[in-house]
């Protein structure tokens, strides 16, 4: 699950609903990590004093119960770039379970929520690298040199051949099919765009991708 909110807006908090669909009681402690996207593979940095406030800090849910998790930015100073956090719900053993329940094998759950801190004043600056064709897709790396985050679904994708527009993919068109890419600040991401039918019969040399707001 992904939550996005703006800390400098009038409504500077957000929430997510956690529902227990299991036939047993569950208890969670919450751990917050900052996600560092700058080194290729996302890296989690554990935070003991997080500027992202999550309430409540622990959960106890009986079968069928729900609990609203609230998120708020506490630091008076806003970060210089958009930030992303992983909120991990780590299941804890319940001390007062009956002997019968304790004797059963129980898989302990970890549930992860991603929280994106979005500041409208910060914008992405995307650099598209040289693409190549692979298994029916145009594949390329996208470097975000900006301070703001973005998503592939924010852009119309223009496909050019020899600098001439050959086809285009509308905003949210790929997202409607379950595909989107998050462009974090100072990160490099790989995108895969299906080759349109209009281009499949001809030469696939000199193809380029242009992302347009």
C-alpha angles and dihedrals in degrees: 000000000000127000122190124188140159115236093200096054125099089256098050097171135072137188144206129201120233114198127188109224093167123104091237141060117271132195126193136192115203126231123184125211131183112226116227111200097174098094101058099254111060111254124207118222114196114229122205093177103033122186085213108083118209121189131229098027091207136025137211116187130178119207110296095012125127134202130195115228113208125206127197137165109240104179114097089217118068117224119258091238136030110275136209128205136189114219107199121199104204115194117233129202114259111232099204098055116129120259090251092055093044091053092057121091107252125187110221113225132223116194120191127201123189117217119193118198105213123193112188091206090064118074134189122248108206124199114193115209129210109299129218135194119250129170096333095319136102103230126194143150121247120204118201108208093169130096094237129073125234143179132228089239089064089069141065108229115223117196114204131187119197086351091301121117108251103169143338139216115214125231113280091009093116092037089058086062092050099265126119136140128214117220108204119191113274092010138122118220133183119229127192118201120187113242107249117240089243089068102037096087098050137058115300096206122120095022118158135183124221122189112209127186 
